[in-house]
Amino acid sequence: MGKTVVFQGTVVRVDRKRDSHPEWTTIYFKESPDGAVTLCTPSPSIFTAVAGSDFSRMVGKKIEVAGVVEHRYCPGKASIRVLESRQWRIQ
């Protein structure tokens, strides 16, 4: 926790909390089937240009993300909160 890492994983599911403000979006990975490692953002527009408005284009894709490992903002035991589009890319 608290260290900056680069994580690579294959997206299996994207959950959006449309009824919250901000609208938290959480991404789950094949490599963490129990959901222990996740990625989340309070700004889903970071992903829409590449992934589409419903993020369906992300499922099955390998993504790479860089950030600080946390656990208080996202579901899971370890997560990376994405706040800027330069933190991630689809491989």
CORBEL-V90869 format. One record per residue. N is the residue number from 1. RES is the residue in one letter. PHI is phi as a letter, one per 30 degrees, with the letter a starting at -180 (999 if undefined). PSI is psi in whole degrees, 0 to 359 (* if undefined). Layout:
n,res,phi,psi
N,RES,PHI,PSI
N,RES,PHI,PSI
This chain:
n,res,phi,psi
1,M,999,144
2,G,i,359
3,K,c,148
4,T,d,130
5,V,b,165
6,V,c,123
7,F,c,138
8,Q,b,136
9,G,a,164
10,T,c,124
11,V,d,129
12,V,c,337
13,R,a,146
14,V,b,124
15,D,c,133
16,R,c,132
17,K,c,85
18,R,d,342
19,D,c,7
20,S,c,162
21,H,b,115
22,P,d,167
23,E,d,87
24,W,d,135
25,T,b,130
26,T,c,136
27,I,c,132
28,Y,c,152
29,F,b,147
30,K,e,323
31,E,d,352
32,S,b,71
33,P,d,338
34,D,d,2
35,G,i,18
36,A,d,328
37,V,c,123
38,T,b,172
39,L,b,140
40,C,b,163
41,T,a,144
42,P,d,0
43,S,b,79
44,P,d,341
45,S,d,342
46,I,e,328
47,F,c,338
48,T,d,328
49,A,d,325
50,V,c,325
51,A,c,355
52,G,i,166
53,S,d,334
54,D,c,5
55,F,i,11
56,S,d,332
57,R,d,347
58,M,d,329
59,V,d,128
60,G,i,350
61,K,c,148
62,K,d,129
63,I,b,157
64,E,b,135
65,V,b,143
66,A,c,136
67,G,l,180
68,V,d,133
69,V,d,125
70,E,b,180
71,H,b,0
72,R,c,343
73,Y,c,326
74,C,c,157
75,P,d,155
76,G,j,166
77,K,d,330
78,A,b,136
79,S,b,162
80,I,b,126
81,R,c,124
82,V,c,121
83,L,c,346
84,E,b,145
85,S,d,336
86,R,d,354
87,Q,d,344
88,W,b,162
89,R,a,151
90,I,d,135
91,Q,d,*
